[in-house]
Amino acid sequence: MAQEELYDLTFDPAEGGNVANDAAYAGVLAEMKSRLDNWMRRTSDPLLSGDIPLPPTARLWSVDATDPAGPMLPTGAR
């Protein structure tokens, strides 16, 4: 999975082509990252301090899992 994703919804409304690494969209990506950072700071987003721990009763499935009834990761694993 890509670290960053950016889609041109005018020409690609189905989000089929990630343009985050396309130099033609570098300015748009930088602006979106700046807006997100500013919003996170204004709202004191706890993710600015790192990962948020899972509650002790949380159940976590692997990102590759296709069946929620399938194998789970140990609590705290990512």
GUZAKE-19798 format. One line per field, with one value per atom (N, C-alpha, C): residue number from 1; residue in one letter; atom name; x, y, z. Coordinates in Angstrom, 3 decimals. Atoms other than C-alpha are relative to their C-alpha. Layout:
! residues N
num = (NUM_...);
residu = (A_...);
atome = (CA_...);
east = (X_...);
north = (Y_...);
up = (Z_...);
! end
This chain:
! residues 78
num = (1_1_1_2_2_2_3_3_3_4_4_4_5_5_5_6_6_6_7_7_7_8_8_8_9_9_9_10_10_10_11_11_11_12_12_12_13_13_13_14_14_14_15_15_15_16_16_16_17_17_17_18_18_18_19_19_19_20_20_20_21_21_21_22_22_22_23_23_23_24_24_24_25_25_25_26_26_26_27_27_27_28_28_28_29_29_29_30_30_30_31_31_31_32_32_32_33_33_33_34_34_34_35_35_35_36_36_36_37_37_37_38_38_38_39_39_39_40_40_40_41_41_41_42_42_42_43_43_43_44_44_44_45_45_45_46_46_46_47_47_47_48_48_48_49_49_49_50_50_50_51_51_51_52_52_52_53_53_53_54_54_54_55_55_55_56_56_56_57_57_57_58_58_58_59_59_59_60_60_60_61_61_61_62_62_62_63_63_63_64_64_64_65_65_65_66_66_66_67_67_67_68_68_68_69_69_69_70_70_70_71_71_71_72_72_72_73_73_73_74_74_74_75_75_75_76_76_76_77_77_77_78_78_78);
residu = (M_M_M_A_A_A_Q_Q_Q_E_E_E_E_E_E_L_L_L_Y_Y_Y_D_D_D_L_L_L_T_T_T_F_F_F_D_D_D_P_P_P_A_A_A_E_E_E_G_G_G_G_G_G_N_N_N_V_V_V_A_A_A_N_N_N_D_D_D_A_A_A_A_A_A_Y_Y_Y_A_A_A_G_G_G_V_V_V_L_L_L_A_A_A_E_E_E_M_M_M_K_K_K_S_S_S_R_R_R_L_L_L_D_D_D_N_N_N_W_W_W_M_M_M_R_R_R_R_R_R_T_T_T_S_S_S_D_D_D_P_P_P_L_L_L_L_L_L_S_S_S_G_G_G_D_D_D_I_I_I_P_P_P_L_L_L_P_P_P_P_P_P_T_T_T_A_A_A_R_R_R_L_L_L_W_W_W_S_S_S_V_V_V_D_D_D_A_A_A_T_T_T_D_D_D_P_P_P_A_A_A_G_G_G_P_P_P_M_M_M_L_L_L_P_P_P_T_T_T_G_G_G_A_A_A_R_R_R);
atome = (N_CA_C_N_CA_C_N_CA_C_N_CA_C_N_CA_C_N_CA_C_N_CA_C_N_CA_C_N_CA_C_N_CA_C_N_CA_C_N_CA_C_N_CA_C_N_CA_C_N_CA_C_N_CA_C_N_CA_C_N_CA_C_N_CA_C_N_CA_C_N_CA_C_N_CA_C_N_CA_C_N_CA_C_N_CA_C_N_CA_C_N_CA_C_N_CA_C_N_CA_C_N_CA_C_N_CA_C_N_CA_C_N_CA_C_N_CA_C_N_CA_C_N_CA_C_N_CA_C_N_CA_C_N_CA_C_N_CA_C_N_CA_C_N_CA_C_N_CA_C_N_CA_C_N_CA_C_N_CA_C_N_CA_C_N_CA_C_N_CA_C_N_CA_C_N_CA_C_N_CA_C_N_CA_C_N_CA_C_N_CA_C_N_CA_C_N_CA_C_N_CA_C_N_CA_C_N_CA_C_N_CA_C_N_CA_C_N_CA_C_N_CA_C_N_CA_C_N_CA_C_N_CA_C_N_CA_C_N_CA_C_N_CA_C_N_CA_C_N_CA_C_N_CA_C_N_CA_C_N_CA_C_N_CA_C_N_CA_C_N_CA_C);
east = (0.844_0.000_0.887_-0.778_1.288_-0.062_-0.049_2.383_-0.964_0.895_0.477_-0.812_0.857_-2.412_-0.636_0.619_-3.725_-0.632_0.724_-6.334_-0.578_0.610_-7.504_-1.447_1.386_-11.231_-0.746_0.626_-12.068_0.186_-0.313_-10.348_0.015_-0.056_-10.311_-0.941_0.934_-13.498_-0.045_-0.014_-13.075_1.279_-1.259_-9.672_0.818_-0.762_-7.870_1.489_-1.417_-4.547_0.501_-0.588_-2.621_1.032_-0.914_-0.854_0.920_-0.819_0.970_1.472_-1.405_4.339_0.211_-0.078_3.585_0.452_-0.562_5.705_-0.996_0.988_2.808_-0.951_0.906_0.850_0.746_-0.804_3.697_-0.528_0.525_2.243_-1.309_1.287_-1.217_0.244_-0.303_0.224_0.571_-0.589_2.293_-1.072_1.071_-0.775_-0.908_0.874_-2.911_0.687_-0.741_-0.192_0.055_-0.047_0.103_-1.353_1.338_-3.668_-0.274_0.209_-3.770_0.811_-0.851_-0.846_-0.577_0.588_-2.450_-1.258_1.235_-5.793_0.321_-0.372_-4.120_0.522_-0.525_-2.297_-1.115_1.114_-5.436_-0.908_0.922_-7.421_0.721_-0.819_-4.584_-0.170_0.159_-4.808_1.012_-0.922_-3.336_0.999_-0.956_-1.638_1.303_-1.237_0.886_1.027_-0.897_2.350_0.364_-0.313_2.570_-1.265_1.130_0.389_-0.861_0.943_-2.691_-0.144_0.078_-2.674_-1.417_1.299_-5.468_-0.546_0.584_-7.920_0.283_-0.342_-7.234_-0.955_0.969_-10.382_-0.078_0.048_-9.648_0.413_-0.362_-9.476_0.553_-0.691_-7.081_0.249_-0.243_-7.050_1.142_-1.072_-4.128_-0.562_0.434_-4.356_-0.197_0.118_-4.027_-1.155_1.078_-6.943_-1.167_1.171_-9.849_-1.263_1.154_-12.108_0.105_-0.089_-12.838_-0.072_0.040_-13.428_1.331_-1.287_-9.893_0.936_-0.974_-6.699_0.142_-0.201_-6.232_1.449_-1.327_-2.992_-0.085_0.027_-2.005_-0.288_0.302_-3.254_1.306_-1.182_-0.758_0.842_-0.759_0.619_-0.580_0.480_0.387_0.499);
north = (-1.179_0.000_1.239_-1.222_3.442_0.794_-0.836_5.741_1.173_-1.134_8.642_-0.295_0.157_8.662_1.345_-1.224_11.520_-0.343_0.321_11.244_1.266_-1.102_13.679_-0.400_0.444_13.270_0.563_-0.517_15.379_-0.988_0.889_13.014_-1.477_1.383_9.882_-0.158_0.066_9.803_-1.364_1.335_6.067_-0.256_0.091_6.726_-1.211_1.134_4.263_0.259_-0.312_6.095_0.963_-0.825_7.386_0.933_-0.973_10.607_0.650_-0.591_11.271_0.110_-0.037_10.515_0.658_-0.671_12.425_1.443_-1.345_15.591_1.094_-1.008_17.416_0.339_-0.223_17.115_0.336_-0.261_17.972_1.194_-1.179_21.394_-0.275_0.361_19.996_-0.869_0.880_17.268_0.806_-0.827_19.818_0.843_-0.806_22.029_-0.858_0.882_19.114_-0.428_0.382_17.993_1.164_-1.187_21.548_0.241_-0.180_21.836_-1.017_1.041_18.518_0.298_-0.309_19.494_1.163_-1.151_22.857_-0.395_0.450_21.220_-0.868_0.864_18.596_0.844_-0.869_21.332_0.829_-0.796_23.501_-0.823_0.849_20.555_-0.846_0.772_19.171_-1.505_1.408_15.854_-0.846_0.818_13.155_-0.779_0.702_11.508_0.776_-0.779_14.356_-0.495_0.537_12.627_-1.450_1.395_9.203_-0.837_0.927_6.130_0.067_0.052_5.926_-1.458_1.399_2.731_-0.543_0.654_0.262_-0.247_0.375_-0.285_-1.474_1.386_-3.555_-1.026_0.952_-5.153_0.030_-0.128_-4.205_-1.297_1.139_-6.893_0.570_-0.572_-6.219_-1.088_0.931_-7.986_0.515_-0.352_-8.034_0.821_-0.807_-5.453_-0.864_0.908_-8.387_-0.985_0.957_-10.296_0.268_-0.136_-10.951_-0.446_0.517_-12.583_0.448_-0.469_-10.795_-1.120_1.136_-14.209_-0.749_0.675_-15.216_0.344_-0.207_-14.985_1.465_-1.346_-11.939_0.156_-0.308_-10.240_0.161_-0.258_-10.038_1.472_-1.381_-6.885_0.781_-0.846_-4.100_-0.201_0.231_-5.599_0.860_-0.802_-3.573_-0.578);
up = (0.000_0.000_0.000_0.113_-0.917_1.302_-1.197_1.920_-0.133_0.249_0.341_-1.256_1.157_-2.060_-0.339_0.496_-4.193_-1.343_1.225_-6.928_-0.611_0.724_-9.582_-0.260_0.073_-9.049_-1.207_1.212_-12.115_-1.150_1.110_-14.546_0.397_-0.488_-12.381_1.195_-1.131_-10.263_0.688_-0.604_-9.644_0.802_-0.753_-8.012_-0.418_0.520_-10.259_-0.101_0.177_-10.571_1.053_-1.045_-7.569_-0.630_0.600_-8.672_1.041_-1.066_-5.376_-0.384_0.399_-6.999_-1.357_1.293_-10.217_0.234_-0.193_-10.406_-0.361_0.399_-12.082_1.148_-1.131_-8.829_1.294_-1.204_-6.410_0.794_-0.691_-5.609_0.713_-0.612_-4.942_1.230_-1.128_-2.701_1.170_-1.064_-0.754_0.685_-0.593_-0.261_0.887_-0.785_0.939_1.304_-1.207_3.382_0.988_-0.855_4.712_0.662_-0.568_5.175_1.095_-1.006_7.040_1.255_-1.150_9.269_0.810_-0.700_10.094_0.762_-0.657_10.889_1.225_-1.131_13.099_1.169_-1.068_15.051_0.640_-0.542_15.407_0.904_-0.756_16.744_1.053_-0.959_18.948_-0.218_0.365_17.114_0.778_-0.792_19.401_-0.856_0.864_16.390_-0.174_0.069_16.469_1.004_-1.026_19.534_-0.251_0.318_17.870_-0.061_0.085_17.613_1.247_-1.109_19.781_0.407_-0.411_21.860_-0.128_0.083_21.311_1.394_-1.290_24.152_0.276_-0.336_26.016_-0.604_0.543_24.613_-1.522_1.458_20.983_-0.671_0.833_18.330_-1.299_1.149_15.456_-1.037_1.091_12.112_-0.859_0.911_9.726_-1.154_1.127_6.943_-1.238_1.129_4.537_0.154_-0.248_6.062_-0.940_0.862_3.744_0.713_-0.735_6.316_1.449_-1.378_9.605_1.027_-0.924_11.160_-0.008_0.123_10.164_1.145_-1.094_12.223_0.382_-0.522_14.409_0.421_-0.510_15.365_1.509_-1.451_19.024_0.260_-0.364_20.732_0.048_0.033_20.110_-1.246_1.229_16.873_-1.110_1.134_13.664_-1.285);
! end
